[in-house]
Amino acid sequence: MADDLDTPLKTRQNGNSERRLPVSLLGLLTIALAGTLAVAIGWVLVYDDPLGGEPRHVVKIEQIVPATPQTKNAPEQKREPTKQAQPTGDQRTITIIDGNTGAKREVVINDAKSNSNAPANEPTNNVPPADNRLIENSKHGSIPKIGSDGVRPLDAYASPIPVAGNADSMIAIVITGLGISAASTGDAISKLPAAVTLGFVPYGGELPRWVARARGAGHEVLLQIPMEPFDYPDNDPGPQTLTAAAPKDQNIDRLHFFLSRAPGYVGVANFMGARFTANEDALSAVLAETGKRGLLFVDDGSSPRSQVQKAAAKAKAPFLKSDLVIDAKAEWADIDAALVKLEAIAAEKGVAVATASALPVTIERIARWSKTLEARGIRLVPVSVAFQRKPKQS
């Protein structure tokens, strides 16, 4: 037998080689993975399932409109599609920008002829009617005036709340900025005592009905007049703002535009206006017009540079200046502290006047505080009463 060492290596391998599988195990695994991947790709392409296999159930959603009850033999009524309210030709949208916070709010305002829109379901049947003796026609619509018998809007539209009893001091509070937000306006009217005076911004599309509802609840009403602040126009009260540099006639015309927005107010108040109220000449021209029309002017007390006292003396016009802004800091503890300070002012002067915004926290704290006043010998009164009782007022 030949020694294997003498046999060529190639010949030995061919003769004694083991039988092998045609495909290796690694190859089978590769083919299986490729097949699985191909099936997955095909499934995604053919059947798109964005939920990735999560359980799901398809439900048909139908809008069900309740049928309107029909009387027998009555013709069927056509159902009109609900439409979103759009500004009409008598309306326009303005944007009011708060220069301190940058907050923006859009308000739809109507022309004087289209002020019949009203908040839904607002009762106005108990509203004292506007006095025709106190109405003058202008190019902007009806504006207030003193009657031929000398009756002023300040007197005719004063709150009917009797002021009697033995009160050691009196406090008048004006809530400002109403007529824009339905929620805050409704809360101010319904939650605050009737003796609280309500100030309305003149841009609300439903302003006449809000004013009517406030009067129907016993509140006196002020109309706020947009006036130029120091950072105007970055901080813009709105269209037709009275400005310190404008000619007198232009400011009076703009004032008439605002006065035509709604009837039934005892006076006006500034809306912003730190620069305007600091200008004695510009302010005295406006006060001469409000005084001529029998309206009280209320300075909200927000600007320490206001010249309202000098301007009112120059114009011989009735005015009040707020002693305090209740919610200059809009935290409940600060508001409570301001109310305590207001009581101290009333005790010292006999009559105190304050303003506040219609923030929910402000309304809640004033409503709570007002319930305890009379027990401390303090009476809450409308601004017309404060004007009559406050000393050294024109």
Secondary structure, 3 states (H helix, E strand, C coil): CCCHHHCCHHHHHHHHCCCCCCCCHHHHHHHHHHHHHHHHHHHHHHCCCCCCCCCCCCCCCCCCCCCCCCCCCCCCCCCCCCCCCCCCCCEEEEEEECCCCCCEEEEEEECHHHCCCCCCCCCCCCCCCCCHHHEEEECCEEEECCCCCCCCHHHHCCCCCCCCCCCCEEEEEEEEEECCCHHHHHHHHHHCCCCCEEEECCCCCCHHHHHHHHHHCCCCEEEEEEECCCCCCCCECCCCCECCCCCHHHHHHHHHHHHCCCCCCCEEEEEECHHHHCCHHHHHHHHHHHHHCCCEEEECCCCCCCCHHHHHHHHCCCEEECCEECCCCCCHHHHHHHHHHHHHHHHHHCEEEEEEECCHHHHHHHHHHHCCCHHHCEEECCHHHHHHHCCCCC
